[in-house]
Structure formats: structure tokens, C-alpha cells
Amino acid sequence: MVIKACTRCHRLMEEERCAICNIPSSKNWSGFLIIVDPENSDIAKELNISLPGEYALRVR
């Protein structure tokens, strides 16, 4: 199982394309962030994350 990240929204996934953005995902990512409650999370607001889930901090 290879975890990839969307190059636009940084959401982590196993698929080749992001289900949210419908663009290719990348194997080249670093940092791991879990957002549980994006409405009350200062970090989610800073990173413009509106959906709960697992995210990469940097994607290339």
C-alpha cells in the first residue's frame, strides 16, 4: 500500500487521483496532519482545510 497526497488539497489517499479535486496524486510528500474538526481548528483554517481527514504538510 502506497500512500499518496493530492497536489492541490494535500489530502492523503491510496488512489491515483484525488476524489475531491480530481487531479493526480503524488508519492512525494512529507509531514502528517490529522484534522478532526476543521471548523474549530486554527491549523485547518490557516491551511484552508474544510473537510476532516489526513493531510500532508508538504507535497511536491
C-alpha distance matrix in Angstrom:
0.0 3.8 6.5 9.7 13.2 16.1 18.9 21.6 20.8 18.0 16.1 12.4 10.0 7.1 10.0 12.0 15.1 16.1 17.6 20.4 21.5 20.4 19.7 16.9 14.2 13.8 11.4 14.6 15.1 16.6 18.0 16.7 19.0 19.1 21.9 23.4 26.8 27.0 30.7 31.7 29.4 31.2 28.0 26.6 30.0 30.0 26.7 27.7 24.9 26.2 23.3 21.7 18.1 15.7 16.7 16.6 20.1 20.0 18.3 19.5
3.8 0.0 3.8 6.4 10.1 13.2 15.5 18.5 18.1 15.1 13.8 10.2 8.5 6.1 8.9 10.1 13.1 14.1 16.3 18.7 19.3 18.3 17.2 14.1 11.1 10.2 7.6 10.8 11.6 13.5 15.3 14.6 17.2 17.9 20.7 22.7 25.9 25.7 29.4 30.5 27.9 29.3 25.9 24.6 27.9 27.6 24.1 25.3 22.8 24.5 22.0 20.8 17.1 14.4 14.5 13.8 17.1 16.6 14.7 15.7
6.5 3.8 0.0 3.8 7.0 10.3 12.9 15.6 14.7 11.6 10.2 6.6 5.6 5.0 8.1 9.7 11.8 11.9 14.1 16.0 16.7 16.5 15.4 12.9 9.4 8.7 6.8 9.6 9.2 11.0 12.4 11.3 13.6 14.4 17.1 19.3 22.4 22.0 25.7 26.8 24.2 25.5 22.2 20.9 24.1 23.9 20.4 21.6 19.1 20.9 18.5 17.3 13.6 10.8 10.8 10.3 13.8 13.7 12.1 13.8
9.7 6.4 3.8 0.0 3.8 6.9 9.3 12.1 11.9 9.0 8.3 5.6 5.3 5.8 7.3 7.7 9.2 9.3 12.2 13.8 13.8 13.6 12.0 9.4 5.8 5.2 4.7 7.4 7.4 10.1 12.1 11.6 13.6 14.9 17.0 19.6 22.3 21.2 24.8 26.2 23.6 24.6 21.1 19.6 22.5 22.1 18.4 19.4 17.4 19.4 17.4 16.9 13.6 11.0 9.9 9.0 12.3 11.5 9.2 10.7
13.2 10.1 7.0 3.8 0.0 3.8 6.2 8.7 8.2 5.3 5.4 4.4 6.1 8.3 9.1 9.1 9.1 8.0 11.1 11.6 11.3 12.0 10.4 8.8 5.2 5.3 6.6 7.8 6.6 9.2 10.7 10.4 11.8 13.2 14.8 17.8 20.0 18.4 21.9 23.5 20.8 21.5 18.1 16.5 19.1 18.6 14.9 15.8 14.0 16.2 14.8 14.8 11.9 9.5 7.4 6.5 9.6 9.0 6.7 9.1
16.1 13.2 10.3 6.9 3.8 0.0 3.8 5.4 5.7 4.6 5.4 6.6 7.8 10.2 9.6 9.0 7.4 5.7 9.1 9.0 7.9 8.9 7.2 6.6 4.4 6.3 9.1 10.1 9.2 12.0 13.4 13.1 13.6 14.9 15.6 18.5 20.1 18.0 21.2 23.2 20.8 21.3 18.2 16.1 18.2 17.8 14.0 14.1 12.7 14.7 13.8 14.7 12.6 11.1 8.8 8.5 10.9 10.1 7.5 9.4
18.9 15.5 12.9 9.3 6.2 3.8 0.0 3.8 6.2 5.7 8.3 9.8 11.4 13.5 12.8 11.3 9.8 8.7 12.2 11.4 9.2 10.4 7.6 7.2 5.9 6.5 9.8 9.5 9.0 11.9 13.7 14.4 15.1 17.0 17.6 20.9 22.1 19.6 22.5 24.4 21.8 21.7 18.6 16.8 18.3 17.3 13.6 14.0 13.6 16.1 16.0 17.3 15.5 13.8 10.8 9.5 10.7 8.9 5.9 6.9
21.6 18.5 15.6 12.1 8.7 5.4 3.8 0.0 3.8 5.8 8.3 11.1 12.9 15.6 14.6 13.5 11.0 8.9 11.6 9.7 7.3 9.7 7.8 9.1 8.7 10.1 13.4 13.1 12.0 14.3 15.3 15.6 15.4 16.8 16.6 19.7 20.3 17.4 20.0 22.2 19.9 19.8 17.0 14.8 15.8 15.1 11.5 11.1 11.1 13.4 13.8 15.8 14.8 14.0 11.1 10.7 11.4 10.4 8.5 10.0
20.8 18.1 14.7 11.9 8.2 5.7 6.2 3.8 0.0 3.9 5.6 9.1 11.4 14.6 14.2 14.1 11.7 8.6 10.5 8.2 7.3 10.4 9.8 11.1 9.9 11.5 14.2 14.1 12.2 13.8 13.9 13.4 12.5 13.5 12.9 15.9 16.5 13.7 16.5 18.7 16.5 16.8 14.1 11.5 13.0 12.9 9.2 8.6 7.7 9.9 10.1 12.0 11.2 10.8 8.2 8.9 10.0 10.4 9.4 12.0
18.0 15.1 11.6 9.0 5.3 4.6 5.7 5.8 3.9 0.0 3.8 6.4 9.4 12.6 13.1 13.2 11.8 9.2 11.7 10.5 10.1 12.3 11.1 11.2 8.7 9.3 11.3 11.0 8.6 10.1 10.4 10.0 9.8 11.4 12.0 15.3 16.7 14.4 17.7 19.3 16.6 16.9 13.7 11.8 14.1 13.5 9.7 10.5 9.2 11.9 11.4 12.1 10.3 8.6 5.4 5.3 7.1 7.4 6.6 9.9
16.1 13.8 10.2 8.3 5.4 5.4 8.3 8.3 5.6 3.8 0.0 3.8 6.6 10.3 11.0 12.2 10.7 7.8 9.4 8.7 9.7 11.7 11.5 11.6 9.1 10.5 12.0 12.8 10.5 11.8 11.6 10.0 9.4 9.8 10.3 13.1 14.9 13.3 16.7 18.5 16.2 17.4 14.4 12.1 14.8 15.1 11.6 11.8 9.2 11.0 9.4 9.6 7.2 6.0 4.4 6.4 9.3 10.5 9.7 12.9
12.4 10.2 6.6 5.6 4.4 6.6 9.8 11.1 9.1 6.4 3.8 0.0 3.8 7.3 9.1 10.8 10.6 8.6 10.5 11.1 12.2 13.3 12.9 11.9 8.6 9.4 9.8 11.3 9.3 10.7 10.8 8.9 9.5 9.9 11.6 14.1 16.7 15.8 19.4 20.8 18.4 19.8 16.7 14.8 17.9 18.1 14.6 15.3 12.7 14.4 12.1 11.3 8.0 5.6 5.2 6.4 10.2 11.1 10.1 13.1
10.0 8.5 5.6 5.3 6.1 7.8 11.4 12.9 11.4 9.4 6.6 3.8 0.0 3.8 5.6 8.2 8.6 7.5 8.9 10.8 12.2 12.3 12.3 11.0 8.2 9.7 10.0 12.6 11.6 13.5 14.1 12.3 13.0 12.8 14.4 16.3 18.9 18.3 21.9 23.6 21.5 23.2 20.2 18.1 21.1 21.6 18.1 18.3 15.5 16.6 13.9 13.2 9.9 8.4 8.9 10.1 13.9 14.4 12.7 15.0
7.1 6.1 5.0 5.8 8.3 10.2 13.5 15.6 14.6 12.6 10.3 7.3 3.8 0.0 3.8 6.8 8.7 9.1 10.6 13.3 14.5 13.5 13.4 11.4 8.8 10.1 9.7 13.0 13.0 15.2 16.4 14.8 16.1 16.0 17.9 19.6 22.4 22.0 25.6 27.2 25.2 26.9 23.9 21.9 24.9 25.3 21.7 22.0 19.3 20.3 17.5 16.7 13.4 11.7 12.4 13.1 16.8 16.8 14.7 16.3
10.0 8.9 8.1 7.3 9.1 9.6 12.8 14.6 14.2 13.1 11.0 9.1 5.6 3.8 0.0 3.8 5.5 6.9 8.3 11.5 12.3 10.6 10.6 8.8 7.5 9.9 10.7 14.1 14.6 17.3 18.8 17.5 18.5 18.4 19.8 21.4 23.8 23.0 26.3 28.4 26.6 28.2 25.3 22.9 25.6 26.0 22.4 22.2 19.6 20.4 17.8 17.8 14.9 13.9 14.1 14.8 18.4 18.0 15.4 16.5
12.0 10.1 9.7 7.7 9.1 9.0 11.3 13.5 14.1 13.2 12.2 10.8 8.2 6.8 3.8 0.0 3.8 6.9 9.4 12.2 11.8 9.5 8.5 5.9 5.5 8.0 9.5 12.8 14.1 17.4 19.5 18.9 20.2 20.6 21.9 24.0 26.2 24.9 28.1 30.3 28.3 29.5 26.5 24.1 26.5 26.6 22.8 22.6 20.6 21.7 19.7 20.2 17.5 16.2 15.6 15.6 18.7 17.6 14.4 14.8
15.1 13.1 11.8 9.2 9.1 7.4 9.8 11.0 11.7 11.8 10.7 10.6 8.6 8.7 5.5 3.8 0.0 3.8 6.3 8.8 8.1 5.6 5.3 4.4 5.3 9.0 11.5 14.2 14.9 18.1 19.8 19.1 19.7 20.0 20.6 22.7 24.4 22.8 25.7 28.3 26.4 27.6 24.8 22.2 24.2 24.5 20.7 20.0 18.2 19.0 17.3 18.4 16.2 15.6 14.8 15.2 18.1 17.2 14.1 14.8
16.1 14.1 11.9 9.3 8.0 5.7 8.7 8.9 8.6 9.2 7.8 8.6 7.5 9.1 6.9 6.9 3.8 0.0 3.8 5.4 5.4 4.8 5.6 6.4 6.2 9.9 12.5 14.7 14.3 17.1 18.2 17.1 17.1 17.1 17.3 19.3 20.8 19.1 22.0 24.6 22.9 24.2 21.5 18.7 20.7 21.2 17.6 16.6 14.6 15.2 13.5 14.8 13.0 12.8 12.1 13.2 16.0 15.8 13.2 14.7
17.6 16.3 14.1 12.2 11.1 9.1 12.2 11.6 10.5 11.7 9.4 10.5 8.9 10.6 8.3 9.4 6.3 3.8 0.0 3.8 6.0 5.5 8.2 9.8 10.0 13.6 16.0 18.2 17.7 20.1 20.7 19.0 18.5 17.7 17.4 18.7 19.9 18.5 21.1 24.0 22.8 24.6 22.4 19.2 21.0 22.3 18.8 17.3 14.9 14.6 12.4 13.9 12.7 13.5 13.6 15.6 18.5 18.8 16.6 18.4
20.4 18.7 16.0 13.8 11.6 9.0 11.4 9.7 8.2 10.5 8.7 11.1 10.8 13.3 11.5 12.2 8.8 5.4 3.8 0.0 3.8 5.9 8.5 11.0 11.2 14.6 17.3 18.9 17.8 20.0 20.2 18.6 17.5 16.8 15.8 17.3 17.9 16.0 18.2 21.3 20.3 21.8 19.9 16.5 17.9 19.3 16.0 14.0 11.9 11.4 10.0 12.3 11.9 13.2 12.8 14.9 17.3 17.8 16.1 18.1
21.5 19.3 16.7 13.8 11.3 7.9 9.2 7.3 7.3 10.1 9.7 12.2 12.2 14.5 12.3 11.8 8.1 5.4 6.0 3.8 0.0 3.8 5.5 8.7 9.8 13.2 16.4 17.7 17.0 19.6 20.3 19.4 18.7 18.8 18.0 20.0 20.5 18.0 20.2 23.3 21.9 22.8 20.7 17.5 18.5 19.3 15.9 14.0 12.9 13.1 12.6 15.1 14.6 15.1 13.8 15.1 17.0 16.8 14.6 16.1
20.4 18.3 16.5 13.6 12.0 8.9 10.4 9.7 10.4 12.3 11.7 13.3 12.3 13.5 10.6 9.5 5.6 4.8 5.5 5.9 3.8 0.0 3.8 6.9 9.0 12.7 16.0 17.8 17.9 20.9 22.1 21.3 21.1 21.1 20.8 22.7 23.5 21.4 23.7 26.7 25.4 26.4 24.1 21.0 22.3 22.9 19.4 17.8 16.5 16.7 15.6 17.8 16.8 17.1 16.0 17.0 19.3 18.7 15.9 16.8
19.7 17.2 15.4 12.0 10.4 7.2 7.6 7.8 9.8 11.1 11.5 12.9 12.3 13.4 10.6 8.5 5.3 5.6 8.2 8.5 5.5 3.8 0.0 3.8 6.6 9.9 13.4 14.9 15.5 18.7 20.4 20.3 20.6 21.3 21.4 23.8 24.8 22.5 25.0 27.8 25.9 26.5 23.9 21.2 22.5 22.5 18.8 17.8 16.9 18.0 17.2 19.2 17.8 17.3 15.6 15.7 17.7 16.4 13.3 13.5
16.9 14.1 12.9 9.4 8.8 6.6 7.2 9.1 11.1 11.2 11.6 11.9 11.0 11.4 8.8 5.9 4.4 6.4 9.8 11.0 8.7 6.9 3.8 0.0 3.8 6.8 10.2 12.0 13.2 16.8 19.0 19.1 20.1 21.2 21.9 24.5 26.0 24.0 26.9 29.3 27.1 27.7 24.7 22.4 24.1 23.8 20.0 19.7 18.6 20.0 19.0 20.3 18.2 17.0 15.3 14.8 17.1 15.3 11.8 11.6
14.2 11.1 9.4 5.8 5.2 4.4 5.9 8.7 9.9 8.7 9.1 8.6 8.2 8.8 7.5 5.5 5.3 6.2 10.0 11.2 9.8 9.0 6.6 3.8 0.0 3.8 7.0 9.0 9.9 13.4 15.5 15.6 16.9 18.1 19.3 22.0 23.9 22.1 25.3 27.4 25.0 25.6 22.4 20.4 22.5 22.1 18.2 18.5 17.1 18.9 17.6 18.3 15.8 14.0 12.2 11.5 14.1 12.5 9.2 9.6
13.8 10.2 8.7 5.2 5.3 6.3 6.5 10.1 11.5 9.3 10.5 9.4 9.7 10.1 9.9 8.0 9.0 9.9 13.6 14.6 13.2 12.7 9.9 6.8 3.8 0.0 3.8 5.3 7.0 10.8 13.6 14.4 16.4 18.3 20.0 23.1 25.2 23.4 26.8 28.4 25.6 26.0 22.5 21.1 23.3 22.3 18.6 19.5 18.4 20.8 19.7 20.0 17.2 14.7 12.5 10.6 12.8 10.6 7.1 6.9
11.4 7.6 6.8 4.7 6.6 9.1 9.8 13.4 14.2 11.3 12.0 9.8 10.0 9.7 10.7 9.5 11.5 12.5 16.0 17.3 16.4 16.0 13.4 10.2 7.0 3.8 0.0 3.8 6.1 9.4 12.5 13.4 16.1 18.1 20.5 23.5 26.0 24.7 28.3 29.5 26.5 27.0 23.3 22.3 25.0 23.9 20.3 21.7 20.3 22.8 21.3 21.0 17.8 14.8 13.0 10.8 13.1 11.1 8.3 8.3
14.6 10.8 9.6 7.4 7.8 10.1 9.5 13.1 14.1 11.0 12.8 11.3 12.6 13.0 14.1 12.8 14.2 14.7 18.2 18.9 17.7 17.8 14.9 12.0 9.0 5.3 3.8 0.0 3.8 7.1 10.7 12.6 15.5 18.2 20.5 23.9 26.2 24.6 28.1 29.1 25.8 25.7 22.0 21.5 23.9 22.3 18.9 20.8 19.9 22.9 22.0 21.7 18.7 15.5 13.0 9.9 11.2 8.6 6.1 5.6
15.1 11.6 9.2 7.4 6.6 9.2 9.0 12.0 12.2 8.6 10.5 9.3 11.6 13.0 14.6 14.1 14.9 14.3 17.7 17.8 17.0 17.9 15.5 13.2 9.9 7.0 6.1 3.8 0.0 3.8 7.1 9.0 11.8 14.7 17.1 20.5 22.8 21.3 24.8 25.5 22.2 22.1 18.3 18.0 20.6 19.0 15.7 17.9 17.0 20.1 19.3 18.8 15.9 12.5 9.7 6.3 7.6 5.5 4.3 6.1
16.6 13.5 11.0 10.1 9.2 12.0 11.9 14.3 13.8 10.1 11.8 10.7 13.5 15.2 17.3 17.4 18.1 17.1 20.1 20.0 19.6 20.9 18.7 16.8 13.4 10.8 9.4 7.1 3.8 0.0 3.8 6.7 9.9 13.3 16.0 19.4 21.8 20.5 24.0 24.2 20.7 20.4 16.6 17.0 19.8 17.9 15.1 17.9 17.0 20.3 19.6 18.6 15.8 12.2 9.6 6.0 6.1 5.3 6.6 8.9
18.0 15.3 12.4 12.1 10.7 13.4 13.7 15.3 13.9 10.4 11.6 10.8 14.1 16.4 18.8 19.5 19.8 18.2 20.7 20.2 20.3 22.1 20.4 19.0 15.5 13.6 12.5 10.7 7.1 3.8 0.0 3.8 6.8 10.4 13.1 16.6 18.9 17.9 21.4 21.1 17.5 17.4 13.6 14.5 17.4 15.7 13.4 16.4 15.3 18.5 17.9 16.5 14.0 10.5 8.2 5.3 4.8 6.4 8.9 11.9
16.7 14.6 11.3 11.6 10.4 13.1 14.4 15.6 13.4 10.0 10.0 8.9 12.3 14.8 17.5 18.9 19.1 17.1 19.0 18.6 19.4 21.3 20.3 19.1 15.6 14.4 13.4 12.6 9.0 6.7 3.8 0.0 3.8 6.9 10.1 13.2 15.9 15.4 19.1 18.9 15.5 16.1 12.6 12.9 16.4 15.5 13.1 15.7 13.8 16.5 15.4 13.4 10.7 7.2 6.0 4.9 6.1 8.8 10.9 14.3
19.0 17.2 13.6 13.6 11.8 13.6 15.1 15.4 12.5 9.8 9.4 9.5 13.0 16.1 18.5 20.2 19.7 17.1 18.5 17.5 18.7 21.1 20.6 20.1 16.9 16.4 16.1 15.5 11.8 9.9 6.8 3.8 0.0 3.8 6.5 9.8 12.2 11.8 15.4 15.1 11.8 12.8 9.5 9.6 13.2 12.9 10.8 13.2 10.9 13.5 12.5 10.4 8.4 5.8 5.1 6.1 6.8 10.4 12.6 16.3
19.1 17.9 14.4 14.9 13.2 14.9 17.0 16.8 13.5 11.4 9.8 9.9 12.8 16.0 18.4 20.6 20.0 17.1 17.7 16.8 18.8 21.1 21.3 21.2 18.1 18.3 18.1 18.2 14.7 13.3 10.4 6.9 3.8 0.0 3.8 6.4 9.4 9.8 13.5 13.3 10.7 12.7 10.2 9.5 13.3 14.0 12.3 13.7 10.7 12.3 10.5 7.6 5.8 4.5 6.2 8.8 10.2 13.7 15.5 19.2
21.9 20.7 17.1 17.0 14.8 15.6 17.6 16.6 12.9 12.0 10.3 11.6 14.4 17.9 19.8 21.9 20.6 17.3 17.4 15.8 18.0 20.8 21.4 21.9 19.3 20.0 20.5 20.5 17.1 16.0 13.1 10.1 6.5 3.8 0.0 3.8 5.9 6.1 9.7 9.9 7.7 10.3 8.5 6.9 10.5 12.1 10.8 11.4 8.3 9.1 7.8 5.0 5.3 6.4 7.7 10.8 11.8 15.3 17.0 20.8
23.4 22.7 19.3 19.6 17.8 18.5 20.9 19.7 15.9 15.3 13.1 14.1 16.3 19.6 21.4 24.0 22.7 19.3 18.7 17.3 20.0 22.7 23.8 24.5 22.0 23.1 23.5 23.9 20.5 19.4 16.6 13.2 9.8 6.4 3.8 0.0 3.8 6.3 9.2 9.1 8.3 11.8 11.1 9.4 12.5 14.8 14.0 14.0 10.7 10.3 8.4 5.0 6.5 8.7 11.0 14.4 15.5 19.1 20.6 24.3
26.8 25.9 22.4 22.3 20.0 20.1 22.1 20.3 16.5 16.7 14.9 16.7 18.9 22.4 23.8 26.2 24.4 20.8 19.9 17.9 20.5 23.5 24.8 26.0 23.9 25.2 26.0 26.2 22.8 21.8 18.9 15.9 12.2 9.4 5.9 3.8 0.0 3.8 5.6 5.8 6.2 9.9 10.4 8.4 10.5 13.5 13.4 12.8 10.0 8.8 8.1 6.1 9.1 11.7 13.2 16.5 17.1 20.6 22.2 26.0
27.0 25.7 22.0 21.2 18.4 18.0 19.6 17.4 13.7 14.4 13.3 15.8 18.3 22.0 23.0 24.9 22.8 19.1 18.5 16.0 18.0 21.4 22.5 24.0 22.1 23.4 24.7 24.6 21.3 20.5 17.9 15.4 11.8 9.8 6.1 6.3 3.8 0.0 3.8 5.5 5.0 8.0 8.2 5.4 7.1 10.3 10.1 9.1 6.6 5.6 6.3 6.0 9.1 11.5 12.0 15.0 15.3 18.5 20.1 23.7
30.7 29.4 25.7 24.8 21.9 21.2 22.5 20.0 16.5 17.7 16.7 19.4 21.9 25.6 26.3 28.1 25.7 22.0 21.1 18.2 20.2 23.7 25.0 26.9 25.3 26.8 28.3 28.1 24.8 24.0 21.4 19.1 15.4 13.5 9.7 9.2 5.6 3.8 0.0 3.8 5.8 8.3 10.0 7.6 7.5 11.2 12.0 10.4 9.0 7.1 8.8 9.3 12.7 15.3 15.7 18.6 18.5 21.7 23.3 26.8
31.7 30.5 26.8 26.2 23.5 23.2 24.4 22.2 18.7 19.3 18.5 20.8 23.6 27.2 28.4 30.3 28.3 24.6 24.0 21.3 23.3 26.7 27.8 29.3 27.4 28.4 29.5 29.1 25.5 24.2 21.1 18.9 15.1 13.3 9.9 9.1 5.8 5.5 3.8 0.0 3.8 6.5 9.0 8.1 8.3 11.4 12.9 12.4 11.1 10.3 11.6 11.1 14.1 16.1 16.6 19.3 18.8 22.2 24.4 27.9
29.4 27.9 24.2 23.6 20.8 20.8 21.8 19.9 16.5 16.6 16.2 18.4 21.5 25.2 26.6 28.3 26.4 22.9 22.8 20.3 21.9 25.4 25.9 27.1 25.0 25.6 26.5 25.8 22.2 20.7 17.5 15.5 11.8 10.7 7.7 8.3 6.2 5.0 5.8 3.8 0.0 3.8 5.4 5.2 6.4 8.7 10.0 10.4 9.3 9.7 11.1 10.2 12.5 13.8 13.8 16.0 15.2 18.7 21.1 24.7
31.2 29.3 25.5 24.6 21.5 21.3 21.7 19.8 16.8 16.9 17.4 19.8 23.2 26.9 28.2 29.5 27.6 24.2 24.6 21.8 22.8 26.4 26.5 27.7 25.6 26.0 27.0 25.7 22.1 20.4 17.4 16.1 12.8 12.7 10.3 11.8 9.9 8.0 8.3 6.5 3.8 0.0 3.8 5.5 5.1 6.2 8.7 9.8 10.0 11.3 13.4 13.2 15.1 15.7 14.9 16.3 14.7 17.9 20.6 24.0
28.0 25.9 22.2 21.1 18.1 18.2 18.6 17.0 14.1 13.7 14.4 16.7 20.2 23.9 25.3 26.5 24.8 21.5 22.4 19.9 20.7 24.1 23.9 24.7 22.4 22.5 23.3 22.0 18.3 16.6 13.6 12.6 9.5 10.2 8.5 11.1 10.4 8.2 10.0 9.0 5.4 3.8 0.0 3.8 5.4 5.0 6.2 8.4 8.4 10.8 12.5 12.0 13.0 12.9 11.6 12.7 10.9 14.2 17.0 20.4
26.6 24.6 20.9 19.6 16.5 16.1 16.8 14.8 11.5 11.8 12.1 14.8 18.1 21.9 22.9 24.1 22.2 18.7 19.2 16.5 17.5 21.0 21.2 22.4 20.4 21.1 22.3 21.5 18.0 17.0 14.5 12.9 9.6 9.5 6.9 9.4 8.4 5.4 7.6 8.1 5.2 5.5 3.8 0.0 3.8 5.5 5.2 5.8 4.8 7.0 8.8 9.0 10.6 11.3 10.1 12.1 11.2 14.3 16.4 19.9
30.0 27.9 24.1 22.5 19.1 18.2 18.3 15.8 13.0 14.1 14.8 17.9 21.1 24.9 25.6 26.5 24.2 20.7 21.0 17.9 18.5 22.3 22.5 24.1 22.5 23.3 25.0 23.9 20.6 19.8 17.4 16.4 13.2 13.3 10.5 12.5 10.5 7.1 7.5 8.3 6.4 5.1 5.4 3.8 0.0 3.8 5.5 5.0 6.1 7.7 10.7 11.8 13.9 14.9 13.4 15.0 13.7 16.4 18.4 21.6
30.0 27.6 23.9 22.1 18.6 17.8 17.3 15.1 12.9 13.5 15.1 18.1 21.6 25.3 26.0 26.6 24.5 21.2 22.3 19.3 19.3 22.9 22.5 23.8 22.1 22.3 23.9 22.3 19.0 17.9 15.7 15.5 12.9 14.0 12.1 14.8 13.5 10.3 11.2 11.4 8.7 6.2 5.0 5.5 3.8 0.0 3.8 5.6 7.9 10.5 13.3 14.3 15.5 15.6 13.4 14.0 11.8 14.1 16.6 19.5
26.7 24.1 20.4 18.4 14.9 14.0 13.6 11.5 9.2 9.7 11.6 14.6 18.1 21.7 22.4 22.8 20.7 17.6 18.8 16.0 15.9 19.4 18.8 20.0 18.2 18.6 20.3 18.9 15.7 15.1 13.4 13.1 10.8 12.3 10.8 14.0 13.4 10.1 12.0 12.9 10.0 8.7 6.2 5.2 5.5 3.8 0.0 3.8 5.6 9.1 11.4 12.5 13.1 12.9 10.2 10.8 9.0 11.1 13.1 16.2
27.7 25.3 21.6 19.4 15.8 14.1 14.0 11.1 8.6 10.5 11.8 15.3 18.3 22.0 22.2 22.6 20.0 16.6 17.3 14.0 14.0 17.8 17.8 19.7 18.5 19.5 21.7 20.8 17.9 17.9 16.4 15.7 13.2 13.7 11.4 14.0 12.8 9.1 10.4 12.4 10.4 9.8 8.4 5.8 5.0 5.6 3.8 0.0 3.8 6.4 9.5 11.6 13.0 13.7 11.6 13.0 12.0 13.9 15.1 18.0
24.9 22.8 19.1 17.4 14.0 12.7 13.6 11.1 7.7 9.2 9.2 12.7 15.5 19.3 19.6 20.6 18.2 14.6 14.9 11.9 12.9 16.5 16.9 18.6 17.1 18.4 20.3 19.9 17.0 17.0 15.3 13.8 10.9 10.7 8.3 10.7 10.0 6.6 9.0 11.1 9.3 10.0 8.4 4.8 6.1 7.9 5.6 3.8 0.0 3.8 5.9 7.9 9.3 10.5 9.1 11.4 11.4 13.8 14.8 18.1
26.2 24.5 20.9 19.4 16.2 14.7 16.1 13.4 9.9 11.9 11.0 14.4 16.6 20.3 20.4 21.7 19.0 15.2 14.6 11.4 13.1 16.7 18.0 20.0 18.9 20.8 22.8 22.9 20.1 20.3 18.5 16.5 13.5 12.3 9.1 10.3 8.8 5.6 7.1 10.3 9.7 11.3 10.8 7.0 7.7 10.5 9.1 6.4 3.8 0.0 3.8 6.9 9.5 11.9 11.5 14.4 15.0 17.4 18.1 21.3
23.3 22.0 18.5 17.4 14.8 13.8 16.0 13.8 10.1 11.4 9.4 12.1 13.9 17.5 17.8 19.7 17.3 13.5 12.4 10.0 12.6 15.6 17.2 19.0 17.6 19.7 21.3 22.0 19.3 19.6 17.9 15.4 12.5 10.5 7.8 8.4 8.1 6.3 8.8 11.6 11.1 13.4 12.5 8.8 10.7 13.3 11.4 9.5 5.9 3.8 0.0 3.8 6.4 9.5 10.2 13.6 15.1 17.6 18.0 21.3
21.7 20.8 17.3 16.9 14.8 14.7 17.3 15.8 12.0 12.1 9.6 11.3 13.2 16.7 17.8 20.2 18.4 14.8 13.9 12.3 15.1 17.8 19.2 20.3 18.3 20.0 21.0 21.7 18.8 18.6 16.5 13.4 10.4 7.6 5.0 5.0 6.1 6.0 9.3 11.1 10.2 13.2 12.0 9.0 11.8 14.3 12.5 11.6 7.9 6.9 3.8 0.0 3.8 7.3 9.1 12.9 14.6 17.5 18.3 21.9
18.1 17.1 13.6 13.6 11.9 12.6 15.5 14.8 11.2 10.3 7.2 8.0 9.9 13.4 14.9 17.5 16.2 13.0 12.7 11.9 14.6 16.8 17.8 18.2 15.8 17.2 17.8 18.7 15.9 15.8 14.0 10.7 8.4 5.8 5.3 6.5 9.1 9.1 12.7 14.1 12.5 15.1 13.0 10.6 13.9 15.5 13.1 13.0 9.3 9.5 6.4 3.8 0.0 3.8 6.5 10.3 12.7 15.5 16.0 19.6
15.7 14.4 10.8 11.0 9.5 11.1 13.8 14.0 10.8 8.6 6.0 5.6 8.4 11.7 13.9 16.2 15.6 12.8 13.5 13.2 15.1 17.1 17.3 17.0 14.0 14.7 14.8 15.5 12.5 12.2 10.5 7.2 5.8 4.5 6.4 8.7 11.7 11.5 15.3 16.1 13.8 15.7 12.9 11.3 14.9 15.6 12.9 13.7 10.5 11.9 9.5 7.3 3.8 0.0 3.8 7.1 10.0 12.6 13.2 16.8
16.7 14.5 10.8 9.9 7.4 8.8 10.8 11.1 8.2 5.4 4.4 5.2 8.9 12.4 14.1 15.6 14.8 12.1 13.6 12.8 13.8 16.0 15.6 15.3 12.2 12.5 13.0 13.0 9.7 9.6 8.2 6.0 5.1 6.2 7.7 11.0 13.2 12.0 15.7 16.6 13.8 14.9 11.6 10.1 13.4 13.4 10.2 11.6 9.1 11.5 10.2 9.1 6.5 3.8 0.0 3.8 6.5 9.0 9.8 13.5
16.6 13.8 10.3 9.0 6.5 8.5 9.5 10.7 8.9 5.3 6.4 6.4 10.1 13.1 14.8 15.6 15.2 13.2 15.6 14.9 15.1 17.0 15.7 14.8 11.5 10.6 10.8 9.9 6.3 6.0 5.3 4.9 6.1 8.8 10.8 14.4 16.5 15.0 18.6 19.3 16.0 16.3 12.7 12.1 15.0 14.0 10.8 13.0 11.4 14.4 13.6 12.9 10.3 7.1 3.8 0.0 3.8 5.6 6.7 10.4
20.1 17.1 13.8 12.3 9.6 10.9 10.7 11.4 10.0 7.1 9.3 10.2 13.9 16.8 18.4 18.7 18.1 16.0 18.5 17.3 17.0 19.3 17.7 17.1 14.1 12.8 13.1 11.2 7.6 6.1 4.8 6.1 6.8 10.2 11.8 15.5 17.1 15.3 18.5 18.8 15.2 14.7 10.9 11.2 13.7 11.8 9.0 12.0 11.4 15.0 15.1 14.6 12.7 10.0 6.5 3.8 0.0 3.8 6.9 10.4
20.0 16.6 13.7 11.5 9.0 10.1 8.9 10.4 10.4 7.4 10.5 11.1 14.4 16.8 18.0 17.6 17.2 15.8 18.8 17.8 16.8 18.7 16.4 15.3 12.5 10.6 11.1 8.6 5.5 5.3 6.4 8.8 10.4 13.7 15.3 19.1 20.6 18.5 21.7 22.2 18.7 17.9 14.2 14.3 16.4 14.1 11.1 13.9 13.8 17.4 17.6 17.5 15.5 12.6 9.0 5.6 3.8 0.0 3.8 6.8
18.3 14.7 12.1 9.2 6.7 7.5 5.9 8.5 9.4 6.6 9.7 10.1 12.7 14.7 15.4 14.4 14.1 13.2 16.6 16.1 14.6 15.9 13.3 11.8 9.2 7.1 8.3 6.1 4.3 6.6 8.9 10.9 12.6 15.5 17.0 20.6 22.2 20.1 23.3 24.4 21.1 20.6 17.0 16.4 18.4 16.6 13.1 15.1 14.8 18.1 18.0 18.3 16.0 13.2 9.8 6.7 6.9 3.8 0.0 3.8
19.5 15.7 13.8 10.7 9.1 9.4 6.9 10.0 12.0 9.9 12.9 13.1 15.0 16.3 16.5 14.8 14.8 14.7 18.4 18.1 16.1 16.8 13.5 11.6 9.6 6.9 8.3 5.6 6.1 8.9 11.9 14.3 16.3 19.2 20.8 24.3 26.0 23.7 26.8 27.9 24.7 24.0 20.4 19.9 21.6 19.5 16.2 18.0 18.1 21.3 21.3 21.9 19.6 16.8 13.5 10.4 10.4 6.8 3.8 0.0
